[in-house]
């Protein structure tokens, strides 16, 4: 019997990393970028799109080549594939979004060493078919991305009263009541606090996560 392209197992490849197997909040991977580039929502979105592109492309390519990659050099091959894709992303950003590229600086290049990407290539793409690897990449990239976007949303909104650099309607009422932009929001410790609150919310909703850990 032919397996459906969107079987229950395939759907879980996308949904699990978005929740109970999130690479940042549950597996504690890729935490550095959550600290470094989440002061502005635009940067977080661009980084998310970059990781989505690199991870999907790399997982697909590694899965296609998995039977011809010699075992002793598989890590090197994975690094070469990821590094080539990251170089392409970096060039595109410098050409079309130079301001964002300047703000992200070295963090785009550090996608090469992102343990979420390398981990999924080694643990999944090297041993699974292309479609499964494609879906796994989507799930883990989006699971990584929504955390970045959520953290950046909170930090930019309460740190500057803006989103995407624009003043938020209604915030002037808070200012009139004495609210001041919280400069703590732009410091790395606040990213950890926000991620911690997301972890607390996840585990409060899903008691199984507490038992498993």
C-alpha positions in Angstrom: 0.0 0.0 0.0 1.4 3.3 -1.1 2.3 5.7 1.8 0.5 9.0 1.7 2.7 12.1 1.3 0.9 13.6 4.3 0.5 10.6 6.6 0.3 11.0 10.3 4.0 10.3 10.6 4.8 12.9 8.0 2.6 15.5 9.8 4.4 14.8 13.0 7.8 15.6 11.4 6.5 19.2 11.0 4.4 19.6 14.2 6.6 17.9 16.8 9.5 20.5 16.5 6.9 23.3 16.7 5.9 22.1 20.2 7.0 19.2 22.3 10.3 18.6 20.5 11.2 22.2 19.9 15.0 22.5 19.1 15.4 25.6 21.3 13.1 25.3 24.2 13.2 21.5 24.6 16.5 20.3 23.1 18.3 23.6 24.0 20.0 23.9 20.6 20.6 27.1 18.6 20.2 29.3 21.8 23.0 31.7 20.8 21.1 33.3 18.0 18.0 33.6 20.3 20.2 35.8 22.5 22.0 37.8 19.8 19.7 38.8 17.0 16.3 39.0 18.7 16.4 42.7 19.7 14.5 43.6 16.5 11.7 41.6 14.8 13.0 42.3 11.3 16.4 40.7 12.1 14.6 37.7 13.6 12.4 37.2 10.6 15.4 37.5 8.2 17.4 35.0 10.2 14.4 32.6 10.3 14.0 32.8 6.5 17.8 32.2 6.1 17.7 29.1 8.3 14.6 27.8 6.6 16.2 28.1 3.2 19.5 26.6 4.3 18.0 23.8 6.3 15.5 22.7 3.7 18.1 22.8 0.9 20.8 21.1 2.9 18.5 18.3 4.1 17.2 17.7 0.6 20.7 17.6 -0.9 22.2 15.4 1.8 19.3 13.0 1.6 19.7 12.8 -2.2 23.4 12.0 -1.8 23.2 9.9 1.3 24.0 6.6 -0.5 27.1 7.9 -2.3 28.7 9.9 0.6 31.6 7.9 2.1 31.0 7.5 5.8 34.4 8.7 6.9 33.9 12.2 5.3 30.2 12.6 5.8 30.6 15.5 8.3 32.9 17.3 5.9 30.4 16.9 3.1 27.6 18.2 5.3 29.7 21.3 6.2 30.6 22.0 2.6 26.9 21.9 1.6 25.8 24.1 4.5 28.7 26.5 4.0 27.9 26.9 0.3 24.2 27.6 1.0 25.1 30.1 3.8 27.5 31.9 1.4 24.7 32.2 -1.1 22.3 33.6 1.5 25.0 36.1 2.7 25.5 37.4 -0.8 21.8 37.8 -1.4 21.4 39.7 1.9 24.3 42.0 1.1 22.8 42.7 -2.4 19.1 43.2 -1.4 19.1 44.0 2.3 22.4 45.6 3.1 21.2 47.3 6.3 19.9 44.0 7.8 23.0 42.2 6.6 25.2 44.7 8.5 23.1 44.3 11.6 23.3 40.5 11.5 27.0 40.7 10.8 28.7 37.4 11.6 25.5 35.6 12.8 24.5 34.7 9.2 27.9 33.1 8.7 27.5 31.2 12.0 24.5 29.4 10.5 27.2 27.0 9.2 27.8 25.8 12.8 24.2 25.9 13.9 23.8 22.7 15.8 20.2 22.3 14.8 21.1 22.1 11.1 24.1 19.9 11.5 22.2 17.7 14.0 19.3 17.1 11.7 21.6 16.4 8.7 23.5 13.8 10.7 20.6 12.3 12.7 17.9 12.4 10.0 18.8 13.3 6.4 21.7 10.9 6.3 19.3 8.0 7.0 15.9 9.0 5.5 14.3 9.6 2.1 14.1 13.0 0.5 10.4 13.8 1.3 10.9 12.8 5.0 14.0 14.9 5.2 12.3 17.8 3.5 9.4 17.8 6.1 11.8 17.3 9.0 13.8 20.3 7.9 10.6 22.4 7.6 9.5 21.4 11.1 12.8 22.1 12.8 13.5 25.3 10.9 10.0 26.7 11.8 10.3 25.4 15.3 13.5 27.4 15.6 12.1 30.4 13.8 8.9 30.9 15.8 10.9 31.1 19.0 13.2 33.8 17.5 10.2 35.8 16.2 8.3 35.5 19.6 11.4 36.6 21.6 12.1 39.5 19.2 8.4 40.6 19.3 8.5 41.0 23.1 12.0 42.5 23.2 11.4 45.1 20.5 7.9 46.0 21.6 8.7 46.6 25.3 12.2 47.8 24.7 11.3 50.5 22.2 7.5 50.6 21.8 8.0 49.8 18.1 7.7 46.8 15.7 9.7 46.8 12.5 10.8 50.3 13.5 7.3 51.7 13.6 5.6 53.2 16.6 2.8 51.0 17.9 -0.6 52.6 18.1 -1.9 52.8 21.6 1.6 52.8 23.2 1.4 56.6 23.8 -1.3 55.9 26.3 1.1 53.8 28.3 3.7 56.6 28.0 1.1 59.1 29.3 0.6 56.8 32.3 4.3 56.9 33.1 5.6 53.9 31.2 9.2 54.1 30.0 10.9 51.9 27.4 12.6 49.1 29.3 16.3 49.1 28.2 16.8 45.8 29.9 14.9 44.3 26.9 17.8 44.9 24.6 20.3 43.1 26.8 21.0 39.3 26.3 19.7 38.3 29.7 16.2 39.3 28.7 16.2 36.9 25.8 17.0 34.1 28.3 14.1 35.3 30.5 11.6 35.3 27.6 12.8 31.9 26.4 12.4 30.7 30.0 8.8 31.9 30.1 8.0 30.1 26.8 9.5 26.9 28.2 7.4 27.4 31.4 4.3 27.9 29.3 5.0 24.8 27.2 5.6 22.6 30.2 2.5 23.9 32.0 0.3 22.9 29.0 2.1 19.6 28.5 2.8 17.7 31.7 4.5 14.9 29.6 7.4 17.2 29.0 8.1 17.4 32.7 8.0 13.6 33.1 10.3 13.0 30.1 12.9 15.5 31.4 
